[in-house]
């Protein structure tokens, strides 16, 4: 799944439902050590990935 996202959005792109800012927030807080696209792939594989996506303000 990760490779599909990289092909679709590019290596420096962003998934429309999983902002890079949210991933950065988790990295800074020690909540993940995953790279951005691995992090997105795990969220997309969940039961309802778009409901469990808090926004960083």
C-alpha positions as CSV (number, residue, x, y, z in Angstrom):
1,X,0.0,0.0,0.0
2,X,2.8,2.4,0.9
3,X,4.3,2.1,-2.7
4,X,0.9,2.9,-4.2
5,X,0.7,6.2,-2.2
6,X,4.3,7.2,-3.1
7,X,3.4,6.6,-6.8
8,X,0.2,8.5,-6.5
9,X,1.3,11.5,-4.4
10,X,5.1,11.4,-4.8
11,X,7.7,10.8,-2.2
12,X,7.4,14.4,-0.8
13,X,3.6,14.5,-1.3
14,X,0.8,14.3,1.3
15,X,-2.2,12.1,1.6
16,X,-5.4,14.2,1.6
17,X,-6.8,12.5,4.8
18,X,-3.5,12.2,6.7
19,X,-1.7,15.6,6.9
20,X,2.1,15.6,7.3
21,X,1.6,17.9,10.3
22,X,-0.2,15.1,12.1
23,X,2.6,12.7,11.4
24,X,5.2,15.3,12.6
25,X,3.2,15.8,15.8
26,X,3.3,12.1,16.5
27,X,7.0,11.9,15.7
28,X,7.9,14.9,18.0
29,X,5.8,13.4,20.8
30,X,7.4,10.0,20.5
31,X,4.2,8.3,19.4
32,X,5.6,6.9,16.2
33,X,9.0,6.1,14.7
34,X,7.5,5.3,11.3
35,X,8.2,7.2,8.1
36,X,5.3,9.3,6.8
37,X,4.1,6.8,4.1
38,X,4.4,3.8,6.4
39,X,2.3,5.8,9.0
40,X,-0.3,6.6,6.3
41,X,-0.5,3.0,5.2
42,X,-1.2,1.8,8.7
43,X,-4.0,4.3,9.1
44,X,-5.5,3.5,5.8
45,X,-5.5,-0.2,6.6
46,X,-7.6,0.4,9.8
47,X,-11.4,-0.1,10.1
48,X,-12.3,3.5,9.4
49,X,-9.1,5.5,8.8
50,X,-10.8,8.8,8.1
51,X,-12.6,9.0,11.5
52,X,-9.4,8.3,13.5
53,X,-7.5,11.2,12.0
54,X,-7.3,14.1,14.5
55,X,-6.2,17.4,13.1
56,X,-3.3,19.4,14.4
57,X,-4.0,23.0,14.9
